[in-house]
Amino acid sequence: MAADNPSQPRFDSLYQEVYLGLWRTYDRLRALEDELFAGYELTAQQYNVLRLLKAARPDGVPTLTLADRLVSRAPDVTRMIDRLEERGLVTREKQPGDRRIVRVLISDAGLKLLSDIAGPLADCHARQLGHLSETDLKRLSALLREARRPHEPDGSVWR
């Protein structure tokens, strides 16, 4: 967003400058990740679901809980799980005591896919942020956590 007149401020406020800087950074970093995941016929959200399910093994995660744990909101978690199930990457189990609760589990094929992605994803993260020192990364992580803290619900793993 270049200003035509250099004497004009580029942003309406420091808040706007920081927010738009975050948005632009997300866009640039996400483009690298999207390119990687496309090679595996996955979206970033689908990868995140698989990652969460792997961490929950062997128990699986109820669908609604899974939706709450995603990095970003997904409008239709059920459809996303449908697609992963069609590919054999996850399975669903209805709970005997309450058939309304559906637990989602990662399959062996889902675990293999995560294993296949692990190296290329580590390389992608290094391309995204490898130019920053460990100290800078820790400081950035703390600043991001503090920026979102008042906007996260109580009990969120992201607080």
C-alpha positions, 0 to 999 in steps of 0.5 A: 500500500504505497502512498502517492505522496511521501508526506502522507502517512501510509497507515491511519494508525500504528494499530492499522500498520501492525495489523496489516503487517501481520496480515501481509506476513500471514499471506506471504508465509501461507503461500509457501505452505499452501504450495507444499500441501497442494503436492499432497492434495491437502489444505492447511486445515486438513493437515492441522486436523491430522496433526491434532488427531495424531497427538490425541492417539489412541483416543481420537477427538470428538468432532466439536472438540476438534473444531475448537482446537483448530488453528483457525476457524473452519466453517464446515469441519464435518465436510473436511472430515468427510474428505479426509475419511474418503481418502482413508486418512481418518475414521469415525466412531460413534460413542456407545453411550451417546451416539450423537458424539462422534470421535475422529481418529487418525488412520495408519494411512493418515499417520504415513502421510504425516510422516511423508510430509514431516521433512518437507514441512520442516524445510518449508518452516525453515524457508518461512522463518529460518532467517530469524534467530532463536531469540527473535523467534521466542520473542515473536512467539511471546508477542503474538501470544500476548496480542491474541490473549484477550481474544481467546476464550478461557481455557483455550490452548492458544492462550 
